[in-house]
Every structure is written in C-alpha cells, then in structure tokens.
Amino acid sequence: MSWRRSIRTAADKPSTPAVAGSGNGLIAGAFLDIEEILRRVRPVSTSLASAFHGEDHWREVASIGLDLAQSTPGCDGIVVLLFAVLHDARRIGDDHDPSHGGRGAALVRSLGLGQFGLSETQLALAETACRDHTGGGLSADPTIGTCWDADRLTLRRVGIEPAARYMSTPTGRAAAVSGRRFARATDWSALARRVGGP
C-alpha cells in the first residue's frame, strides 16, 4: 500500500476522543520561543530538506492551522504550531512511513519542550496529534482535529485533492469543499506572534 493511498482510505478508522482540558495559553510568565524550538528540532530532523515533508511543509501546516484555529472554538493555537513543527520532523523519506508520527511525538519530551511554558495538557495534545496523525482518522478534539485538517489541506503538494470526509472540524470540511487556497507564511516569527510569541 502506498503512502498516498493510505491517507485516502483510512477514514473508517475510529475518531480519537477529545482530550479534556484544552487550554489556549502558556503558563504565566512564559512565551513560546519558536526559534529556540526550531533550533532544537532541526538538528534531529530526518526530513528537514524534504520537498514534501520538510520545513516548508511544517510552516505551511502552521499557517493553515492557525487560520483554521481562528474559526474553531476550543482550539489551542499553541498546540497547532507545535504540531506543525514536530509532526513530520522525524519522517524517514517521503514514501510510506507509518511510524513517523510516533517519532515526532517523542520529540515533545526528548527535546524538553515542557520548559517553554506549555501545560501538561498542551504537551499531551501535541503528543497525541503527532502520534496519531497518520492513517486518516478523525478527532473530536478541536485542537487535534485542527492539526490534522491543516496537514491534510496541504495534500495538493503531493497531487491529492483534500476531501471533506477526511476533515475533523467544520472549518476544515468547509475549506476542503470550497477548494480554499491559503496564503503561505514565510516567517516563523510572524506565526509565533499569532499565538502570543515574541
């Protein structure tokens, strides 16, 4: 089974339940230092230069995800940004790699991302979103669903038109149905400012 086919055919996978306690903010006095997070992720990334799954893709997922988050009640934009950076960072090649989500999820703890002021709930959401983003499932959690929708709305880069039935959120479904194209962000710091970063 090819990677592309697995994304299209796994929508029958059960939905991931919502994770209680989604919050939208950092622990008091902290800020999301996206540049420092990137400095930690880049050296351990196995996909950094990939045309399909590298840093340009991460930034596009972040930009789309933050756009979707604005219209998704209960969505934590900070987790969406963290997911975008981590979800494909440990992918090995551009073909079928079903374990890459788990390797991306492991970065949440191995890189010490808790020291950036994220709550335990936010760290757990980022881990779950990364670990389970492969396979085409849906999520009832607004943050996880937004993460997955943002990633799936970039499928045009590999010749697949995003389909509404693979979107978890109403906003994601509407974007897929309308064929909405999103503006591409080119600057990580601008994305971080959208969630209260410096």
C-alpha positions in Angstrom: 0.0 0.0 0.0 1.4 3.4 -0.9 1.6 6.4 1.4 -0.8 8.3 -0.7 -3.4 5.6 -0.8 -3.2 5.1 3.0 -4.2 8.7 3.5 -7.3 8.4 1.3 -8.5 5.0 2.6 -8.2 5.1 6.3 -11.2 7.4 7.1 -13.0 4.4 8.6 -10.6 4.5 11.5 -12.4 5.4 14.7 -12.4 9.0 15.8 -9.9 10.0 18.5 -11.8 11.1 21.6 -11.5 14.6 22.9 -8.7 15.3 25.4 -10.2 17.1 28.4 -8.8 20.5 29.5 -7.7 22.0 26.2 -6.4 25.5 27.0 -5.2 28.3 24.9 -2.2 29.8 26.6 1.1 29.3 28.3 1.9 29.0 32.0 2.1 32.5 33.5 5.3 34.4 32.6 6.3 32.1 29.7 6.4 32.7 26.0 6.6 30.3 23.0 10.1 30.7 21.7 9.6 29.2 18.3 13.1 30.0 17.1 14.6 28.0 20.1 12.2 25.1 19.4 13.3 25.1 15.8 17.0 25.2 16.9 16.3 22.0 18.8 14.3 20.3 16.1 16.3 21.0 13.0 19.5 19.0 14.0 17.4 15.9 14.8 15.0 16.1 11.9 15.3 13.4 9.3 13.1 15.3 6.8 14.3 18.9 7.1 15.2 19.3 3.4 12.4 17.2 2.0 10.3 19.0 -0.6 7.2 17.2 0.6 7.7 16.9 4.4 10.4 19.4 5.3 10.4 22.7 7.0 8.5 24.5 4.2 5.7 22.0 4.8 5.8 22.4 8.6 5.4 26.2 8.1 2.5 25.7 5.7 0.7 23.4 8.1 1.3 26.0 10.9 -0.1 28.8 8.8 -3.2 26.9 7.7 -3.7 25.5 11.2 -3.7 28.9 12.7 -6.1 30.2 10.1 -8.4 27.2 10.9 -8.0 27.7 14.7 -9.5 31.2 14.5 -12.8 29.7 13.5 -12.6 26.5 15.6 -14.0 27.1 19.2 -11.8 25.4 21.8 -8.8 25.1 19.5 -5.4 25.8 21.1 -3.3 27.6 18.5 -0.1 27.0 20.5 -0.5 23.2 20.2 -1.3 23.6 16.5 2.0 25.5 16.0 3.9 22.9 17.9 2.3 20.1 16.0 3.3 21.7 12.7 6.9 21.8 13.7 7.1 18.2 15.0 4.6 16.0 13.1 6.9 15.2 10.2 10.2 16.1 11.7 11.3 12.5 12.2 9.9 11.1 8.9 12.3 8.8 7.1 11.8 9.5 3.4 8.8 10.7 1.5 7.2 7.3 1.0 5.2 5.0 3.4 6.5 5.6 6.9 3.6 4.7 9.3 5.8 5.1 12.5 6.9 8.7 11.8 4.1 10.2 13.9 5.3 8.4 17.0 8.8 9.5 16.4 7.6 13.1 16.1 5.5 12.7 19.3 8.6 11.5 21.1 10.3 14.9 20.4 7.8 16.6 22.7 9.6 15.1 25.7 13.1 14.3 24.4 13.7 17.9 23.4 12.5 19.2 26.8 9.6 21.3 25.3 7.9 21.5 28.7 10.4 24.2 29.7 8.7 26.6 27.2 5.8 27.2 29.5 3.4 24.7 27.9 1.0 23.0 30.3 0.9 19.2 30.7 -2.4 19.2 28.8 -0.8 21.1 25.8 2.2 18.7 25.8 -0.2 15.7 25.8 -2.3 17.2 23.0 0.8 17.8 20.9 2.0 14.2 21.5 -1.4 12.7 20.6 -1.8 14.9 17.5 1.7 13.9 16.2 1.5 10.2 17.1 -2.0 9.7 15.6 -1.9 12.0 12.5 -1.0 9.1 10.2 -3.7 6.8 8.9 -6.5 9.2 8.1 -8.5 9.0 11.3 -10.7 11.8 12.6 -10.7 13.5 16.0 -13.5 15.0 18.1 -10.9 17.2 19.9 -10.9 20.7 18.3 -7.2 21.1 18.6 -6.2 17.7 17.4 -8.8 17.9 14.6 -7.4 21.3 13.5 -3.9 19.9 13.5 -4.9 17.0 11.2 -7.1 19.1 9.0 -4.2 21.6 8.5 -1.9 18.8 7.4 -4.4 17.2 5.1 -5.3 20.6 3.5 -1.7 20.6 2.2 -2.1 17.3 0.2 -2.2 19.2 -3.1 1.6 19.3 -2.8 1.6 15.5 -3.5 -1.2 15.6 -6.1 -4.1 14.7 -3.8 -7.1 17.0 -3.6 -8.2 17.3 0.1 -11.6 15.6 0.7 -14.1 16.9 3.3 -14.8 13.3 4.6 -11.2 13.3 6.0 -11.6 16.6 7.9 -12.3 16.6 11.6 -13.6 20.1 12.0 -16.4 22.1 10.3 -13.9 24.7 9.3 -11.6 22.1 7.7 -14.6 20.5 5.9 -15.7 23.8 4.5 -12.1 24.6 3.3 -12.0 21.2 1.5 -15.4 21.6 -0.1 -14.7 25.1 -1.3 -11.2 24.2 -2.5 -9.9 27.1 -0.4 -6.3 28.1 -1.0 -4.4 29.5 1.9 -1.8 32.2 1.9 1.7 30.8 2.7 3.5 32.1 5.7 7.3 32.6 5.1 8.3 33.7 8.6 8.1 31.6 11.7 8.2 34.6 14.0 5.0 36.0 12.4 3.3 32.7 13.1 4.6 32.7 16.7 3.2 36.2 17.2 -0.2 34.9 16.2 -0.2 32.8 19.4 1.5 35.3 21.7 5.1 34.6 20.9 7.8 37.3 20.7 
